[in-house]
Amino acid sequence: MIEHGITGSVARLMTRDPLVVSQEAPLMDAAELMDTFDITGLPVVDDTGAVVGVISQTDLVRAATTRHLWGGWPGLSVRHLMTSPAITVRPETALDEAARLMERERIHRLVVVGEDGRTPVGVLSLSDFVRMLAEDGEGEGV
């Protein structure tokens, strides 16, 4: 369990100003963003900038393994494969609460939304927790 030693709010660890992808974007656009910026998932937004889902490397790999089923379907976009709705938290959410939510939902990232409850302002991922644990453990023999 990753709860031990987790203090503060989501704002402490989240990656701010996340890259996002439009729900209408081609799947290859999402794949190229993930590859170029070495990230494992992206918030998906609608034309107003509101978060509507998340697309991950796992979603893209799953799509690649079933390409024979959808390969002839023109216009396959992010919205066809994204996980929706996105599970979101606010920047002021306690980190231990966010960790429990990720564990309960079996997800690797949470989209952090702003005051409007719709606009992504950050992403909190498992790798953020791992980095925090590694930094906190330096010099402690962990």
N, C-alpha and C positions, 0 to 999 in steps of 0.2 A: 504494500500500500504506500502511496507517495505522499501521504498526508503529513508525516513527521517533519517538523521544522518549517512548515509552510505558513508564513505570516504575510500580512499585507494584502493589498488589493490586486486585482487583475492588471490594473494600470502599471504596476511595478514590473511585470514581466512581459506584457504583450508586445508584439511587434506593431508599431504604430504605422498609420497610413498604408494599409495593406494594398498589394496589387489585387485587383479584382478583374473579373471577366464578365462580359455581357452574356446573358442567357441565350442570346441569338447568335453568339460567336460560333464559328466552326470548331469542332473538337480539336483540330490541329493547332488552333490559336492557343487554347488552354495548355496543350502539351508543350508547345514552344515556350510559353511563359514559364511553366514549371521547370523546364530544362534550362533555360537561359538564366533564371534567377535562383536555381537550385532550391526549389521549394516543393513541398509534397501535396499542397492543396491550395485552392483559391476560393474566396467568397464569390458567389455568382449574384449579379445584380440585374434588375430590370431597367427599363429605359428611364426611370426616375432616379436611379441610383440606390434604390432600396434593395437590401439583401433578400434573395429569394431561395437561396440554396448554397451548396458547397460542391465543388468537384475536386476529386482527389486523384492521385496517381493510381490508386486501387481501382477507381471507376474507369480510368483510361485503359488499364491492363485488362480489366474485365471486358471492356469493349473490344480490345484487340483480339482476345481469345474467342470472341463470338462474331468476328468480322464477317464470316461466311453468312451469318444471318441478316446482317444489316448492310453489307458492302454495296448492294445495289440500290440502296435507298438514298437518293440525293437529298442534300440539305440537312443531314444529321448535325444537330448543334448541341451545345453544352446543355441546354435545358432538357434534352432527351435522356441524358445520363446522370445529371446532378442528383445529389441527395437533397430532398426538399421536404419540409422546410429546414432551414439552417437552425441549429441550436445556438442560441445567442446568450450573451451575458453583457452586463454593463461594466465600464471601467472600475466602478466602485465595488463590484462583487468581490467578496473575500476569496483569496486564492484557495483556501481549503475547500470552500463551497464549489468553486470551479473544478477542482480536482475530483471531488466526489461526483459531480455531474458528468465529467468525462468518463469516469470509471463506470458509473451506472449506465450510461448510454453507449458505452464501448466505442467511443469516438476519439480521434486523435487531435482534433482542433475545435475550438469554439470561436465563433465570430463575435467580436466585441462591437457593440453598436452604441451610437451616440445618444444624446438626449431625446431625439425623435423616436428612438427604438427601432429605426429602420436602416440608417446609414452606417455602413461599416467604418469604424475608426481604428480597428486593430484586429489582430488574430492572436489567440493564445493556443499554443500547441504543446504536445507532449515534449518536444525537444526543448521548449522554453523551461519546462520543469526540470528536465535532465541537466540543462546548462546551469540552472540555479543550484541544484543539488551538488553538482561538481564544484561550482565556485564556493558554496558554503562549506563543502567538505575539504577544501584545500587546507593543508596544515593540520587536519584533524585525524589523519590516518584512515580516512574513509576511502 
